[in-house]
Structures are given as structure tokens and as C-alpha cells.
Amino acid sequence: MKSKTKTPIGRVWGYARQAVGRTLSLDAGAAGGKASVMDVHGGGRAARRAQREALHRVRDELVVSQALDTQGFPERAYPGKGQARRNNLRLSFKPGQRPFRETAFSMAVAYPFLSGASLGHEGAYIGDDVFGGGAFVFDPWELYRQKVITGMSMILLGAVGTGKSTCAKSLVTRLVLLGRKALVLADRKGEWDAIAAFLGGLTIKVGPGQKARINPLDEGIRPKLDPDGEPMTNAKWEMIVRARRLNVLLAVGAILLARPIAGAEHTAMSTALDAAVSIAGEKAPTLPDFTKQLHSISASTEFSDETRKAAERLEHGYRRCSEGDLRGMFDGHTTVVFDPDAPIITVNTKALSGASPEARKVAYACTGSWAESMVTNADSGQRLCVYEEGWDSISDQASLTRMVEAWKLARDYGIFNILIVHKLGDLDIAGDAGSAMAAMARSLLGDTEVKVIYRQESANLATTQKELGLTDAELKEVRRNEQGTGLWKVGRRAINVRNIRTTAEIRPFDTDSKMGGIAA
């Protein structure tokens, strides 16, 4: 029988069939028969089985005798376990690999999650590097020291239920346990109360009907050194406090009057503040004290008609804080303990959910100014400043201006900012396209060195890629990431991280218990 196969193994099988035919023919001739290979094929099942066994036996003998393996290639040296044979689950064929050469830059772009190194081992454990297979550890102050990042701000975004809140709480909780401090501003859902209790911190609840009252005109915490690094004198401290008080009064006035403070209103405001401070003596003046001095200016003949009219307009606006929908929140001396040494302080504004937009903006301006003395005080140590539901924190110019300043001066203050939003489109709430507020909100992205992206809705993916400069490979990971896994862009490095909670953290971190889910 002539084999039609031209490969070496084909020739081996052809030789085997011929040898089997000759063997069977000889056996039949010795027995006086006329058997042949065709006679065997025409026989029964036992005859065909005998032919197959003889065929394999002769094939193996030919392979050994001709020094060929089962694939028809020259036989090679085998390990101690022996040569690969039929049915012993070993093969000798090894496909050859064509050499492939590429630059390191191209490989890093094509395989971004396989080319980067880890961020080191110093910091708080966040979770596992999905592609690197190791632990992901993060400490912004350590990364800044190593020059991995040049800015001290982070934006954290993700759709509802993807795990972004759990990521923020893991980062804050574990860094606080390592000695850092934290401040959570404008916690609209009150979900950080459990974190503050878990860490032994302080929660301040602000809103209609709440017991806490905050005086936005408090002088704040006096640092040991001035901005120039010299000892803080009484004269310098008085100037800093006056500027801070005027700033918050300007912000609140602009919100209440729905326009910027201008003209003679500045004169009336500064005059009324100085008079209120003088009358208060060693105590801090309050908004009612300031409003009372505005009334005195409007009724006095010592000032010009323009100044009196300006004071009267301001008086009507500020009376809302003590007689309108803001009554009981910012119209007296502070009634809560403000401890800058607390590991974490959270400002719960959940009670403002049903309040007017103006009331929420005034609350954010007052609490932000109140906390500014702690944030800008170098004596208070390194601190994380969390802007929960950041889309609401940038809805007024005063809060947005304060946030942009915190982003610009984070290194000087020794703070690390964390802005939490659902999508980048939330920044458009700051103002119309082309407006100054819209430009300020977008400037936050340019000053943000750390970006953490959890799964986004399909409609937001294109904007996310464009605004954050994601590659196609990174965008693919964002699109298919499961709950609890996010893409971390730290400087020039991209790492896919699966956040892991400890047993003790599950309960305080659970922000979706009412819906029976996991964490938002």
C-alpha cells in the first residue's frame, strides 16, 4: 500500500502498513493460507483489532530504528521520565517562535497594565493590582516626596454602585490610622458619620432644627508662624482674621443678594464689621451683631446717602440669616467643640436636603470658611480634605473659589484634596460653557495629579477619555471593570486596582444598606 502523504510521519505509517502486510502474509503462508492485508480488512472485528495493534507495534519499532519521533522529526534527548510514546501524555513537538522586537515605549502603550512598576510599599493598603498581581499601596505625601506626583489633589469618579465611596473611605480611614487627619466637608447623605465614630472623630450636623450652631465670624485657630515663616504677631493675626471675615461676609452677601457686592456696599460692610468687632471685645462678633451695625449706618447722618442706602440693602439681605430660613444655624456663637487634633471631622449637611438652594450655598460658605483656619494651619499636620458629592460643592462661586485655592496651595498647606463626583459632566454645574466659573471648575482637572475612574455609563465614556487623556486600552478597562475595581492614574502610571475591605470595615463602609446592596 503506497502512502499519498509526503510528510515524514506519513512515510512512517506507509512503512508500517507494508510491514504489517508482509508479516500477516508470512504468517498466513506458514499456516498454508493465502491471507493478505486486504483479507484482514475484510474480516471481522477481532481481525481489524489485530491489524491495528500490529500496525502500532511496527510503527513504534520503525520510529526507534529510524531515529524519528512520532511527528517524523529527528529524535532528541529526553529527560529522565523517558521518551514520549503513544498514550503516555507526552509530546516531543515544540513549535518554534518567530523573534519579535519592539520599543519599550510602544510596549508600554500597547500593554499599559503589564509594563508599569508598583508605587512602592510605603502607605496605606488599598487593594490588589489586578494585572500586576501584587498589593497596591498609596500615600500621596510619600509619592510627592519621591516626585512621582507634583500635585496634592485627587478626583474620584464613578457611576452609582460602582464602589467609589468605598474606595474613598478605605483611603481616608487607613491613612488616618497611619497618623494623618481628615476633614469631610458638606456630607449631604451623612454617610461619613459612621466613619467618624469608627475612628473616634467628630461629627458636626448643620441644618434647620439641628442643635449645632456655627459662627462664621470666629477668628479660627492661630498658627505659630505667619505665611512667611516668621513668628505670628498680634498685628499680623488681626489682619488675617479681618480679611477672612470680610471674605466670608462678601460670599454670603453675594449669595443672599444674588449678585456680587459692589460700590459703596464694600464701605458699609467693612465699617459695620469693624464696629461689631470693637463692641464684641474679646468675644467673636456674630452675624446679628454685624447686621445691627449695618442698621446703625443706614440710620446715621455721618455717612453719605450712597453708603446709607448700601447698608440698608445689605441689612435686608443679612437679616435672612437670623430671621429667615437660615435662622438657628449661623446667627450666634459656636455651640460645638472644634477640636483640630481630632483624627477626623465631618460636617453633616443632610438636614439641608429640603432647604432652598441659597440656604445650602450659605451653609457651604460658612462651614468652609469656618474650617479654613484648620486647613490652612500648618500646625495641624497633614490632612485629607474630602469634598463628598463635589457637584454640590462647586455650585456657588464662593465655595468654588475656595476649592480652587485649596487645589493651588495644597502643597503649602500640607493637605491632600479628594473631590468625589459621579461623572465629569458634574463640573458643568459650576456655570455655562465659556463662563468664568466653568473655567475655574475645569481648572481643577489640570491641577489634579491623581485620577481614579470607576465604571462609567456608556454616554459618559467619550467625555471621560477626552478630559482625562485615557488611552484606548485604559478606556476598555474602565468600561469592563467590575464593582469595586477602578483605574488609578497616578502621575504617568496607570494601575487597575481591586479595592478590598477588611471585616471590621464592612459595616461602617456600607452606604447602601437601605437598598440591600453593597457600597456606592
C-alpha positions as CSV (number, residue, x, y, z in Angstrom):
1,M,0.0,0.0,0.0
2,K,1.6,3.3,-1.1
3,S,1.1,6.3,1.1
4,K,-0.1,9.5,-0.5
5,T,1.2,11.6,2.4
6,K,4.5,13.4,1.7
7,T,5.4,14.2,5.3
8,P,7.9,12.1,7.3
9,I,5.2,10.7,9.6
10,G,3.2,9.7,6.5
11,R,6.2,7.7,5.2
12,V,6.5,6.0,8.6
13,W,2.8,5.0,8.5
14,G,3.3,3.7,5.0
15,Y,6.3,1.6,6.0
16,A,4.3,0.3,8.9
17,R,1.4,-0.8,6.8
18,Q,3.7,-2.6,4.3
19,A,5.5,-4.3,7.2
20,V,2.2,-5.4,8.7
21,G,1.0,-6.8,5.4
22,R,4.2,-8.7,4.9
23,T,4.0,-10.1,8.5
24,L,0.4,-11.2,8.1
25,S,1.1,-12.7,4.7
26,L,4.0,-14.7,6.0
27,D,2.0,-15.9,9.0
28,A,-0.8,-16.9,6.7
29,G,1.6,-18.7,4.3
30,A,3.2,-20.6,7.1
31,A,-0.2,-21.8,8.0
32,G,-0.9,-22.8,4.4
33,G,-3.3,-20.0,3.9
34,K,-3.5,-17.1,1.4
35,A,-4.1,-14.2,3.8
36,S,-3.2,-10.6,2.8
37,V,-3.8,-7.1,4.2
38,M,-7.0,-6.8,2.2
39,D,-8.1,-10.2,3.7
40,V,-7.7,-8.7,7.2
41,H,-9.7,-5.6,6.3
42,G,-12.4,-7.8,5.0
43,G,-12.5,-9.9,8.2
44,G,-14.3,-9.4,11.4
45,R,-13.8,-7.0,14.4
46,A,-11.2,-9.2,16.0
47,A,-9.2,-9.2,12.8
48,R,-9.3,-5.4,12.5
49,R,-8.2,-5.0,16.1
50,A,-5.3,-7.4,15.5
51,Q,-4.3,-5.3,12.5
52,R,-4.4,-2.0,14.4
53,E,-2.2,-3.4,17.3
54,A,0.3,-4.9,14.8
55,L,0.3,-1.6,12.9
56,H,1.1,0.5,16.1
57,R,3.7,-2.1,17.2
58,V,5.6,-2.0,13.9
59,R,5.2,1.9,13.8
60,D,6.9,2.2,17.2
61,E,9.7,-0.1,16.1
62,L,10.3,1.9,12.9
63,V,10.4,5.1,14.8
64,V,13.1,3.8,17.1
65,S,15.1,2.1,14.3
66,Q,15.0,5.2,12.0
67,A,15.6,7.7,14.9
68,L,12.5,9.6,14.2
69,D,9.9,10.8,16.7
70,T,6.1,10.5,16.4
71,Q,6.0,13.6,14.3
72,G,8.7,12.5,11.9
73,F,11.4,14.8,13.2
74,P,14.9,13.7,14.3
75,E,14.8,12.2,17.8
76,R,16.0,14.5,20.6
77,A,17.4,13.8,24.1
78,Y,14.6,13.2,26.7
79,P,14.5,13.8,30.4
80,G,14.6,11.0,33.0
81,K,10.9,10.4,32.6
82,G,11.5,8.7,29.2
83,Q,10.7,9.2,25.6
84,A,7.2,10.5,24.5
85,R,5.2,7.5,23.4
86,R,1.6,6.8,22.5
87,N,-0.9,7.2,25.4
88,N,1.7,8.5,27.9
89,L,0.6,12.2,27.6
90,R,3.9,13.4,26.4
91,L,4.8,15.2,23.2
92,S,8.1,16.0,21.7
93,F,6.9,18.6,19.2
94,K,7.8,22.2,20.2
95,P,6.5,24.9,17.9
96,G,9.2,27.5,17.0
97,Q,8.7,31.1,17.9
98,R,9.5,33.9,15.5
99,P,11.5,36.6,17.1
100,F,9.6,39.8,17.9
101,R,11.2,43.2,18.6
102,E,9.6,46.4,19.7
103,T,10.5,49.6,21.6
104,A,9.8,49.9,25.3
105,F,7.6,52.9,24.7
106,S,5.3,51.0,22.2
107,M,5.0,48.1,24.6
108,A,4.0,50.4,27.4
109,V,1.3,51.9,25.3
110,A,0.0,48.6,24.0
111,Y,0.2,46.8,27.4
112,P,-0.1,49.6,30.0
113,F,-1.1,47.3,32.8
114,L,1.8,44.9,32.3
115,S,4.6,47.4,31.8
116,G,4.5,49.7,34.9
117,A,6.2,49.3,38.2
118,S,4.4,49.4,41.6
119,L,4.2,52.6,43.7
120,G,6.2,51.0,46.4
121,H,5.3,49.7,49.8
122,E,5.0,52.8,52.0
123,G,1.5,54.0,52.6
124,A,-2.0,52.6,53.1
125,Y,-3.0,49.3,51.6
126,I,-5.9,49.9,49.2
127,G,-6.3,46.6,47.4
128,D,-4.7,44.4,44.7
129,D,-3.1,45.3,41.4
130,V,-5.4,43.4,39.0
131,F,-2.7,42.9,36.4
132,G,0.5,43.2,38.4
133,G,-0.7,40.6,41.0
134,G,0.7,42.5,44.0
135,A,-0.6,44.8,46.7
136,F,-1.5,48.4,45.8
137,V,-0.3,50.9,48.5
138,F,-0.9,54.6,48.3
139,D,0.4,57.6,50.3
140,P,0.3,61.0,48.5
141,W,2.8,62.6,50.7
142,E,5.3,59.8,50.1
143,L,4.7,59.9,46.4
144,Y,5.2,63.6,46.3
145,R,8.5,63.2,48.2
146,Q,9.6,60.6,45.6
147,K,8.5,63.1,42.8
148,V,6.0,60.5,41.4
149,I,3.3,63.2,41.6
150,T,3.7,67.0,41.6
151,G,0.2,67.9,42.8
152,M,-1.7,67.0,46.0
153,S,-5.2,66.6,44.7
154,M,-7.3,63.7,43.5
155,I,-10.6,63.3,41.6
156,L,-12.6,60.2,42.2
157,L,-15.5,59.5,39.8
158,G,-17.8,56.6,39.0
159,A,-21.4,55.7,38.4
160,V,-23.7,54.9,41.3
161,G,-23.0,51.5,42.8
162,T,-19.5,51.0,41.4
163,G,-17.6,51.3,44.7
164,K,-16.1,54.9,44.6
165,S,-17.4,55.8,48.0
166,T,-15.9,52.6,49.5
167,C,-12.6,53.5,47.8
168,A,-12.6,57.0,49.3
169,K,-13.4,55.6,52.8
170,S,-10.7,53.0,52.5
171,L,-8.2,55.6,51.6
172,V,-9.2,58.1,54.3
173,T,-9.7,55.5,57.1
174,R,-6.4,53.7,56.6
175,L,-4.3,56.9,56.2
176,V,-5.9,58.3,59.4
177,L,-4.9,55.1,61.2
178,L,-1.4,55.7,59.9
179,G,-1.3,59.2,61.6
180,R,-2.9,61.5,59.1
181,K,-6.0,63.6,59.8
182,A,-9.1,64.2,57.7
183,L,-11.9,66.7,57.1
184,V,-15.1,65.9,55.2
185,L,-17.0,69.0,54.1
186,A,-20.6,69.0,53.1
187,D,-21.6,65.4,53.7
188,R,-25.1,65.6,52.2
189,K,-26.0,61.9,52.9
190,G,-24.5,61.7,56.4
191,E,-22.6,58.5,55.4
192,W,-19.4,59.6,56.9
193,D,-20.8,59.7,60.5
194,A,-20.1,56.0,60.9
195,I,-16.5,56.6,59.7
196,A,-16.0,59.4,62.3
197,A,-17.4,57.1,65.0
198,F,-15.2,54.2,63.8
199,L,-12.1,56.4,64.0
200,G,-13.0,58.2,67.2
201,G,-13.6,61.5,65.4
202,L,-16.1,64.3,65.5
203,T,-19.3,64.9,63.5
204,I,-20.9,68.4,63.2
205,K,-24.5,68.4,62.0
206,V,-25.6,71.6,60.3
207,G,-29.2,72.5,59.2
208,P,-32.6,73.6,60.3
209,G,-33.6,72.1,63.6
210,Q,-30.1,70.9,64.5
211,K,-28.5,71.7,67.8
212,A,-25.2,72.7,66.4
213,R,-24.6,76.4,65.6
214,I,-21.6,77.7,63.8
215,N,-20.4,81.3,63.9
216,P,-18.7,82.0,60.5
217,L,-17.0,85.1,62.1
218,D,-14.9,83.1,64.5
219,E,-11.3,84.1,64.4
220,G,-10.2,80.4,63.9
221,I,-7.0,78.7,65.1
222,R,-4.0,80.9,65.5
223,P,-0.8,79.4,64.0
224,K,2.6,79.8,65.5
225,L,4.1,81.1,62.2
226,D,2.8,83.5,59.6
227,P,2.8,82.7,55.8
228,D,6.4,84.0,55.6
229,G,7.6,81.5,58.2
230,E,8.1,84.2,60.9
231,P,6.5,84.2,64.4
232,M,2.9,85.3,64.3
233,T,2.4,88.7,65.9
234,N,-0.9,90.1,67.2
235,A,-1.0,92.8,64.5
236,K,-0.5,90.2,61.7
237,W,-3.1,87.9,63.2
238,E,-5.7,90.7,63.4
239,M,-5.2,91.5,59.7
240,I,-5.5,87.8,58.7
241,V,-8.7,87.4,60.8
242,R,-10.2,90.6,59.4
243,A,-9.5,89.6,55.8
244,R,-11.1,86.2,56.5
245,R,-14.2,87.7,58.0
246,L,-14.6,90.1,55.1
247,N,-14.2,87.3,52.7
248,V,-17.0,85.2,54.2
249,L,-19.3,88.2,54.5
250,L,-18.7,89.0,50.8
251,A,-19.5,85.4,49.9
252,V,-22.7,85.3,52.0
253,G,-23.8,88.7,50.8
254,A,-23.4,87.8,47.2
255,I,-25.5,84.6,47.7
256,L,-28.2,86.4,49.6
257,L,-28.4,89.3,47.1
258,A,-27.9,87.0,44.0
259,R,-25.2,89.4,42.7
260,P,-21.6,90.4,43.6
261,I,-21.1,93.0,46.3
262,A,-20.0,96.3,44.6
263,G,-19.5,100.0,45.2
264,A,-20.5,101.6,48.5
265,E,-21.6,98.2,49.8
266,H,-17.9,97.4,50.4
267,T,-17.5,100.5,52.5
268,A,-20.6,99.8,54.5
269,M,-19.6,96.2,55.1
270,S,-16.1,96.9,56.3
271,T,-17.3,99.7,58.5
272,A,-20.0,97.6,60.1
273,L,-17.6,94.7,60.7
274,D,-15.0,96.9,62.4
275,A,-17.7,98.4,64.7
276,A,-19.1,94.9,65.6
277,V,-15.6,93.7,66.4
278,S,-14.9,96.7,68.6
279,I,-18.2,96.2,70.5
280,A,-17.7,92.4,70.9
281,G,-14.4,92.9,72.7
282,E,-12.6,89.7,73.4
283,K,-15.5,87.6,72.1
284,A,-16.1,87.0,68.4
285,P,-18.8,89.1,66.7
286,T,-21.8,87.3,65.3
287,L,-23.9,87.9,62.1
288,P,-26.7,89.6,64.2
289,D,-24.0,91.9,65.6
290,F,-22.9,92.7,62.1
291,T,-26.5,93.3,60.9
292,K,-27.2,95.6,63.8
293,Q,-24.2,97.8,62.8
294,L,-25.5,97.9,59.2
295,H,-28.8,99.2,60.6
296,S,-26.9,101.9,62.6
297,I,-25.0,103.0,59.5
298,S,-28.3,103.2,57.4
299,A,-29.9,105.4,60.1
300,S,-26.8,107.6,60.7
301,T,-26.2,111.0,59.2
302,E,-22.4,110.7,59.5
303,F,-22.3,108.7,56.2
304,S,-23.2,109.6,52.7
305,D,-26.5,108.8,51.2
306,E,-24.9,106.2,48.9
307,T,-23.3,104.4,51.9
308,R,-26.5,104.5,53.9
309,K,-28.5,103.0,51.1
310,A,-25.9,100.4,50.6
311,A,-26.0,99.5,54.3
312,E,-29.8,99.3,54.1
313,R,-29.7,96.8,51.2
314,L,-27.1,94.7,52.9
315,E,-29.1,94.7,56.2
316,H,-32.2,93.3,54.4
317,G,-30.1,90.5,52.9
318,Y,-28.3,89.5,56.1
319,R,-31.5,89.5,58.2
320,R,-32.3,86.3,56.5
321,C,-29.6,84.6,58.5
322,S,-31.3,85.4,61.8
323,E,-35.0,85.8,60.9
324,G,-35.5,83.8,57.7
325,D,-34.9,80.2,56.6
326,L,-31.3,80.3,57.9
327,R,-32.3,81.1,61.4
328,G,-30.7,79.0,64.1
329,M,-27.7,77.9,62.0
330,F,-25.3,80.8,61.8
331,D,-26.8,83.5,63.9
332,G,-25.0,83.1,67.2
333,H,-21.8,81.9,68.9
334,T,-20.5,78.4,68.0
335,T,-22.0,75.7,70.2
336,V,-19.9,72.7,69.1
337,V,-16.5,71.7,70.1
338,F,-14.0,72.4,67.3
339,D,-11.0,70.2,68.0
340,P,-8.3,70.4,65.4
341,D,-6.5,67.5,67.0
342,A,-9.4,65.1,66.3
343,P,-8.4,62.3,63.8
344,I,-11.4,63.2,61.5
345,I,-14.1,65.9,61.5
346,T,-17.1,65.5,59.3
347,V,-19.7,68.2,58.5
348,N,-23.1,66.5,58.1
349,T,-25.4,68.7,55.9
350,K,-28.1,66.1,55.5
351,A,-30.7,68.4,57.2
352,L,-30.2,70.9,54.3
353,S,-31.7,68.5,51.8
354,G,-35.1,70.2,51.9
355,A,-33.7,73.7,52.2
356,S,-33.5,76.3,49.5
357,P,-30.5,76.5,47.1
358,E,-29.5,79.8,48.7
359,A,-29.6,78.2,52.2
360,R,-27.3,75.4,51.1
361,K,-24.9,77.8,49.4
362,V,-24.7,79.9,52.6
363,A,-24.2,76.8,54.7
364,Y,-21.3,75.7,52.5
365,A,-19.7,79.2,52.5
366,C,-20.0,79.4,56.3
367,T,-18.7,75.9,57.1
368,G,-16.0,76.2,54.5
369,S,-14.7,79.5,56.0
370,W,-15.0,78.1,59.5
371,A,-12.9,75.1,58.5
372,E,-10.4,77.1,56.5
373,S,-8.5,78.1,59.6
374,M,-7.8,74.5,60.4
375,V,-6.9,73.5,56.8
376,T,-4.5,76.4,56.2
377,N,-2.9,76.0,59.6
378,A,0.5,74.2,59.2
379,D,0.5,73.4,62.9
380,S,-2.5,71.0,62.5
381,G,-0.4,68.5,60.5
382,Q,-1.0,66.6,57.2
383,R,-4.7,66.4,56.5
384,L,-7.0,64.9,53.8
385,C,-9.9,67.2,52.7
386,V,-12.8,65.3,51.2
387,Y,-15.4,67.0,49.1
388,E,-18.3,64.5,49.1
389,E,-20.8,65.0,46.4
390,G,-18.5,67.5,44.8
391,W,-21.0,68.6,42.2
392,D,-22.9,70.4,45.0
393,S,-19.8,72.0,46.5
394,I,-19.0,73.9,43.3
395,S,-22.5,75.3,42.7
396,D,-21.6,78.7,44.1
397,Q,-18.7,81.0,43.4
398,A,-17.5,81.3,47.0
399,S,-17.2,77.5,47.5
400,L,-15.6,77.0,44.1
401,T,-13.1,79.8,44.7
402,R,-12.1,78.3,48.0
403,M,-11.8,74.9,46.4
404,V,-9.6,76.2,43.6
405,E,-7.4,78.0,46.1
406,A,-7.1,74.7,48.1
407,W,-6.0,72.9,44.9
408,K,-3.4,75.6,44.1
409,L,-1.9,75.8,47.6
410,A,-2.3,72.2,48.7
411,R,1.5,71.7,49.0
412,D,1.9,74.8,51.1
413,Y,-0.9,73.8,53.4
414,G,0.2,70.2,53.6
415,I,-3.2,68.9,52.6
416,F,-4.4,66.3,50.1
417,N,-7.8,67.2,48.4
418,I,-10.2,64.5,47.3
419,L,-13.1,65.5,45.0
420,I,-15.8,62.8,44.6
421,V,-18.2,63.1,41.6
422,H,-20.3,60.7,39.5
423,K,-19.1,61.9,36.2
424,L,-17.0,64.8,34.7
425,G,-20.2,66.4,33.4
426,D,-21.0,67.3,37.0
427,L,-18.4,70.0,36.8
428,D,-20.7,71.8,34.3
429,I,-23.0,72.6,37.2
430,A,-20.5,75.4,38.1
431,G,-21.6,77.5,35.2
432,D,-22.4,77.8,31.5
433,A,-19.8,76.9,28.9
434,G,-17.3,79.7,28.5
435,S,-18.1,81.3,31.8
436,A,-15.5,82.2,34.4
437,M,-17.0,79.6,36.9
438,A,-16.9,76.9,34.2
439,A,-13.3,77.7,33.5
440,M,-12.5,77.5,37.3
441,A,-14.2,74.1,37.6
442,R,-12.2,72.7,34.6
443,S,-9.0,74.1,36.0
444,L,-9.4,71.6,38.9
445,L,-8.7,68.8,36.4
446,G,-5.5,70.4,35.2
447,D,-4.3,70.7,38.8
448,T,-5.3,67.1,39.7
449,E,-2.4,64.7,39.6
450,V,-4.3,61.6,40.8
451,K,-7.4,60.4,39.0
452,V,-9.4,57.3,40.0
453,I,-12.0,56.2,37.5
454,Y,-14.6,53.6,38.3
455,R,-17.0,52.2,35.7
456,Q,-18.8,54.9,33.7
457,E,-22.1,55.0,31.9
458,S,-21.7,54.5,28.1
459,A,-22.8,58.0,27.4
460,N,-20.0,59.4,29.6
461,L,-17.1,57.3,28.3
462,A,-16.1,59.6,25.4
463,T,-16.0,62.7,27.6
464,T,-14.0,60.8,30.3
465,Q,-11.4,59.7,27.7
466,K,-11.1,63.1,26.2
467,E,-10.9,65.1,29.5
468,L,-8.6,62.7,31.3
469,G,-6.4,61.7,28.4
470,L,-7.1,57.9,28.6
471,T,-5.7,55.5,26.0
472,D,-8.0,53.1,24.2
473,A,-6.6,50.2,26.4
474,E,-7.4,52.2,29.6
475,L,-10.8,53.1,28.4
476,K,-11.5,49.4,27.7
477,E,-10.6,48.6,31.3
478,V,-12.9,51.4,32.6
479,R,-15.8,50.0,30.5
480,R,-15.5,46.4,31.7
481,N,-14.3,46.9,35.3
482,E,-16.5,45.1,37.9
483,Q,-17.8,46.7,41.1
484,G,-15.0,47.6,43.4
485,T,-12.4,47.8,40.7
486,G,-11.1,51.2,39.4
487,L,-8.4,52.6,37.2
488,W,-5.9,54.7,39.1
489,K,-4.0,57.3,37.1
490,V,-1.1,58.3,39.4
491,G,1.1,60.7,37.5
492,R,2.1,58.9,34.4
493,R,1.3,55.5,35.7
494,A,-2.0,53.6,35.1
495,I,-2.9,50.8,37.6
496,N,-6.1,48.8,37.7
497,V,-6.9,48.3,41.4
498,R,-9.4,46.0,43.1
499,N,-10.4,47.6,46.4
500,I,-10.6,45.2,49.4
501,R,-12.4,45.8,52.6
502,T,-11.5,44.3,55.9
503,T,-14.1,42.5,58.1
504,A,-14.2,45.5,60.5
505,E,-14.7,48.0,57.7
506,I,-17.7,46.3,56.0
507,R,-20.4,47.7,58.3
508,P,-19.2,51.4,58.6
509,F,-18.4,51.5,54.9
510,D,-21.8,50.2,53.8
511,T,-23.5,53.2,52.2
512,D,-26.3,51.2,50.5
513,S,-27.8,49.2,53.4
514,K,-31.3,50.6,52.9
515,M,-31.3,49.2,49.3
516,G,-29.8,45.8,50.4
517,G,-26.7,46.4,48.2
518,I,-23.1,46.7,48.9
519,A,-21.5,50.1,48.6
520,A,-21.8,53.0,46.4
